[in-house]
């Protein structure tokens, strides 16, 4: 008989085999470890003995300990993924998490930067050639920070003004037009890029790939210098999506270039923009 502890280890190995991001594996691993500890505390060590009511009790315990609904929703997702893996691996016959419901919580609307704000951010980073290139790529292409961190030098085509975005975790591979502002920022950065055999586009002074946390910390610092409050790195992506839709770029085109899995994800931005131009443009707008 396999124990929950053993199943937990198999689950982590399964995620590693699927080449999931290390941060994702760590988050899932900790969530399930917390769940397993709870279940062992109520004498449930066999995965097949776990019932839906046990999982609901665990989620209620988290709520009583003042975990936010968003955190509980994430742990619910981890739990459902874990038991789905157990069932597909024939380690259990019935999935107790299949009908486990997510707590209700209100998603905050995306933070869309005003023109004065993203221009102020750009000005604040003007003397930092590398970070200016990072900011311009995020702002002018709408790519995710994780995708940007994975970019290679060869993904930038300054001849045809395109950027190739390799797949990252569950995101889609795609090619995005590179406008003049972004292309110029990258062109200025490449000569000062540290000489290194590493192919990563953005590297440290010693030639190591620039990590997501380093990029986020640097941009947060420039947000502060620019006097922009309540903004995060991902808001550059929100701004790009909203700006393109408002400018009349077809929703299907914006959705594809943004790498959204569903058109409905792109559609949600419509309620946060004003004075939308009639769709019909085929050229992306420069911010």
C-alpha positions as CSV (number, residue, x, y, z in Angstrom):
1,X,0.0,0.0,0.0
2,X,1.3,3.4,-0.9
3,X,1.2,6.1,1.7
4,X,0.2,9.8,1.2
5,X,3.8,10.7,2.0
6,X,5.1,8.4,-0.8
7,X,2.4,9.7,-3.1
8,X,3.5,13.3,-2.4
9,X,7.1,12.4,-3.5
10,X,5.8,10.7,-6.7
11,X,3.7,13.8,-7.4
12,X,6.8,16.1,-7.1
13,X,8.7,13.7,-9.4
14,X,5.9,13.8,-11.9
15,X,6.0,17.7,-12.0
16,X,9.8,17.6,-12.4
17,X,9.4,15.2,-15.3
18,X,7.0,17.6,-17.0
19,X,9.7,20.3,-16.8
20,X,7.5,22.6,-14.7
21,X,9.1,25.7,-13.4
22,X,11.0,25.2,-10.1
23,X,8.9,27.9,-8.4
24,X,5.7,26.0,-9.5
25,X,7.1,22.7,-8.2
26,X,8.1,24.2,-4.9
27,X,4.6,25.8,-4.4
28,X,2.7,22.6,-5.3
29,X,5.1,20.6,-3.1
30,X,4.6,22.8,0.0
31,X,0.8,22.9,-0.5
32,X,0.6,19.1,-0.6
33,X,3.0,18.7,2.2
34,X,0.8,20.9,4.4
35,X,-2.3,18.8,3.3
36,X,-0.5,15.5,4.0
37,X,0.5,16.7,7.5
38,X,-3.1,17.6,8.2
39,X,-4.5,14.3,6.9
40,X,-1.9,12.3,8.9
41,X,-3.1,14.3,12.0
42,X,-6.6,12.8,11.5
43,X,-5.1,9.3,10.9
44,X,-5.4,9.3,7.1
45,X,-2.2,7.9,5.6
46,X,-3.7,5.9,2.7
47,X,-4.7,8.1,-0.3
48,X,-7.7,5.8,-0.9
49,X,-9.1,6.6,2.5
50,X,-9.3,10.3,1.9
51,X,-12.8,11.7,1.5
52,X,-14.1,15.0,0.1
53,X,-15.2,16.0,3.6
54,X,-11.6,15.6,4.8
55,X,-10.4,18.1,2.2
56,X,-13.2,20.5,3.0
57,X,-12.3,20.4,6.7
58,X,-8.7,21.2,5.7
59,X,-9.7,24.2,3.7
60,X,-12.0,25.4,6.5
61,X,-9.0,25.0,8.9
62,X,-7.0,27.3,6.6
63,X,-9.8,29.9,6.6
64,X,-10.0,29.8,10.4
65,X,-6.2,30.5,10.5
66,X,-6.8,33.6,8.4
67,X,-5.5,32.4,5.1
68,X,-6.9,34.6,2.3
69,X,-9.5,33.2,-0.1
70,X,-7.0,33.6,-2.9
71,X,-4.4,31.5,-1.0
72,X,-7.0,28.9,-0.2
73,X,-8.0,28.8,-3.9
74,X,-4.4,28.2,-4.8
75,X,-4.2,25.3,-2.3
76,X,-7.5,24.0,-3.6
77,X,-6.0,23.9,-7.1
78,X,-2.9,22.1,-5.8
79,X,-5.1,19.6,-4.0
80,X,-7.2,18.9,-7.1
81,X,-4.0,18.5,-9.3
82,X,-2.5,16.1,-6.7
83,X,-5.5,13.8,-6.6
84,X,-6.0,14.0,-10.3
85,X,-2.5,12.7,-10.7
86,X,-3.2,9.9,-8.2
87,X,-6.2,8.8,-10.1
88,X,-4.5,8.9,-13.5
89,X,-1.7,6.9,-12.0
90,X,-4.2,4.3,-10.7
91,X,-3.2,4.9,-7.1
92,X,-6.8,5.7,-6.2
93,X,-10.1,4.6,-7.8
94,X,-12.2,7.7,-6.8
95,X,-11.0,11.3,-6.8
96,X,-12.2,13.0,-3.6
97,X,-11.0,16.4,-4.8
98,X,-13.0,16.3,-8.1
99,X,-16.0,18.2,-6.5
100,X,-13.9,20.4,-4.2
101,X,-15.0,24.0,-4.7
102,X,-12.9,27.1,-4.8
103,X,-13.7,29.8,-2.3
104,X,-15.3,32.9,-3.8
105,X,-13.1,36.0,-3.9
106,X,-13.1,39.1,-5.9
107,X,-10.4,39.6,-8.5
108,X,-9.0,43.1,-8.5
109,X,-9.2,44.8,-11.9
110,X,-5.9,45.0,-13.8
111,X,-3.7,48.0,-13.1
112,X,-3.4,49.8,-16.4
113,X,-0.7,52.5,-16.5
114,X,-1.6,55.9,-17.8
115,X,0.6,57.4,-20.5
116,X,2.2,59.8,-18.0
117,X,3.0,56.9,-15.8
118,X,4.7,54.6,-18.3
119,X,6.6,57.6,-19.7
120,X,7.8,58.5,-16.2
121,X,8.9,54.8,-15.7
122,X,10.8,55.0,-19.0
123,X,12.4,58.3,-18.0
124,X,13.4,56.9,-14.6
125,X,15.3,54.0,-16.2
126,X,16.8,56.1,-19.0
127,X,20.4,55.9,-17.7
128,X,20.2,52.1,-17.1
129,X,20.5,50.8,-20.7
130,X,19.9,47.2,-19.8
131,X,16.8,47.8,-17.6
132,X,15.4,50.3,-20.2
133,X,15.6,47.5,-22.8
134,X,13.8,45.2,-20.3
135,X,11.0,47.7,-19.6
136,X,10.6,48.5,-23.3
137,X,10.2,44.9,-24.3
138,X,7.7,44.2,-21.5
139,X,5.7,47.4,-22.3
140,X,5.9,47.2,-26.1
141,X,5.3,43.4,-26.6
142,X,3.1,42.4,-23.6
143,X,5.2,39.4,-22.9
144,X,5.3,37.9,-19.4
145,X,8.3,38.5,-17.1
146,X,9.0,34.7,-17.1
147,X,9.0,34.7,-20.9
148,X,11.4,37.7,-21.0
149,X,13.8,36.0,-18.6
150,X,14.0,33.0,-21.0
151,X,14.7,35.1,-24.1
152,X,17.9,34.3,-26.0
153,X,20.0,36.6,-28.1
154,X,18.9,34.7,-31.2
155,X,15.2,35.3,-30.4
156,X,15.6,39.0,-31.3
157,X,15.5,39.7,-35.0
158,X,16.5,43.3,-35.5
159,X,16.4,42.9,-39.3
160,X,12.8,41.8,-39.6
161,X,11.8,43.6,-36.3
162,X,10.3,40.5,-34.6
163,X,10.8,38.8,-31.3
164,X,10.5,35.0,-30.9
165,X,8.9,34.0,-27.6
166,X,9.9,30.4,-26.7
167,X,7.3,28.3,-24.7
168,X,7.6,28.9,-20.9
169,X,5.8,26.5,-18.6
170,X,2.3,26.3,-20.1
171,X,2.6,29.4,-22.4
172,X,2.5,29.4,-26.1
173,X,5.4,29.8,-28.5
174,X,4.8,32.8,-30.8
175,X,6.4,35.6,-32.8
176,X,5.6,39.2,-32.0
177,X,6.3,42.3,-34.0
178,X,9.0,44.5,-32.5
179,X,8.3,48.2,-32.8
180,X,10.9,50.9,-33.3
181,X,11.1,51.9,-29.6
182,X,11.7,48.4,-28.3
183,X,14.1,47.5,-31.2
184,X,16.1,50.6,-30.5
185,X,16.3,49.9,-26.8
186,X,17.6,46.3,-27.5
187,X,20.0,47.6,-30.1
188,X,21.5,50.0,-27.6
189,X,21.8,47.2,-25.0
190,X,23.5,44.5,-27.0
191,X,26.9,46.3,-27.3
192,X,27.2,46.7,-23.5
193,X,25.9,43.1,-22.8
194,X,28.5,41.1,-20.9
195,X,30.6,38.9,-23.1
196,X,29.6,35.4,-22.2
197,X,29.0,32.0,-23.9
198,X,25.5,32.1,-22.3
199,X,22.8,32.7,-24.8
200,X,20.4,34.5,-22.4
201,X,19.5,37.9,-23.8
202,X,19.6,39.6,-20.4
203,X,22.6,38.8,-18.3
204,X,24.4,40.2,-15.2
205,X,27.7,41.9,-15.4
206,X,29.4,38.5,-14.8
207,X,27.5,36.9,-17.7
208,X,24.9,34.9,-15.7
209,X,21.2,35.0,-16.8
210,X,19.2,37.8,-15.2
211,X,16.7,36.0,-12.8
212,X,13.0,36.9,-12.6
213,X,13.4,38.1,-9.0
214,X,16.3,40.4,-10.1
215,X,14.2,41.9,-12.9
216,X,11.2,42.4,-10.7
217,X,13.3,44.0,-7.9
218,X,14.9,46.4,-10.4
219,X,11.6,47.5,-12.0
220,X,9.9,47.9,-8.7
221,X,12.8,50.3,-7.8
222,X,12.2,52.3,-11.0
223,X,8.4,52.4,-10.2
224,X,9.3,54.0,-6.9
225,X,11.8,56.4,-8.4
226,X,9.1,57.4,-11.0
227,X,6.6,58.0,-8.2
228,X,4.2,55.3,-9.5
229,X,2.2,53.8,-6.7
230,X,0.4,50.4,-6.6
231,X,2.0,49.1,-9.8
232,X,3.7,45.8,-10.4
233,X,5.8,44.3,-13.3
234,X,2.8,42.4,-14.7
235,X,0.9,45.7,-15.1
236,X,3.2,46.5,-18.1
237,X,1.6,43.5,-19.8
238,X,-1.9,44.7,-18.7
239,X,-1.2,48.1,-20.1
240,X,-0.1,46.7,-23.5
241,X,-3.2,44.5,-23.9
242,X,-5.5,47.4,-22.9
243,X,-3.8,49.9,-25.1
244,X,-3.9,47.7,-28.2
245,X,-7.6,46.9,-27.7
246,X,-8.3,50.6,-27.2
247,X,-6.4,51.4,-30.4
248,X,-8.6,49.1,-32.4
249,X,-6.3,46.1,-32.9
250,X,-8.6,43.1,-33.3
251,X,-9.2,41.1,-30.1
252,X,-8.2,37.8,-31.8
253,X,-4.8,39.3,-32.8
254,X,-4.2,40.8,-29.3
255,X,-5.1,37.5,-27.7
256,X,-2.8,35.5,-29.9
257,X,0.2,37.8,-29.5
258,X,-0.4,38.0,-25.7
259,X,-0.4,34.2,-25.5
260,X,-3.8,34.0,-23.9
261,X,-5.2,30.5,-23.9
262,X,-8.8,31.8,-24.2
263,X,-10.3,34.7,-26.0
264,X,-12.4,35.4,-22.9
265,X,-9.3,36.4,-21.0
266,X,-8.6,39.1,-23.5
267,X,-12.3,40.1,-23.6
268,X,-12.3,41.0,-19.9
269,X,-10.0,44.0,-20.6
270,X,-12.8,45.7,-22.6
271,X,-14.6,46.8,-19.4
272,X,-11.5,48.6,-18.2
273,X,-10.8,50.8,-21.3
274,X,-12.6,53.8,-22.6
275,X,-13.3,55.2,-26.0
276,X,-12.4,52.0,-27.9
277,X,-11.6,52.6,-31.5
278,X,-13.5,50.4,-34.0
279,X,-11.6,47.2,-34.6
280,X,-9.8,47.0,-37.9
281,X,-6.1,48.0,-37.4
282,X,-3.6,45.4,-38.4
283,X,-0.6,47.3,-37.0
284,X,0.2,47.3,-33.3
285,X,0.4,50.7,-31.6
286,X,3.6,51.9,-30.0
287,X,3.3,53.0,-26.4
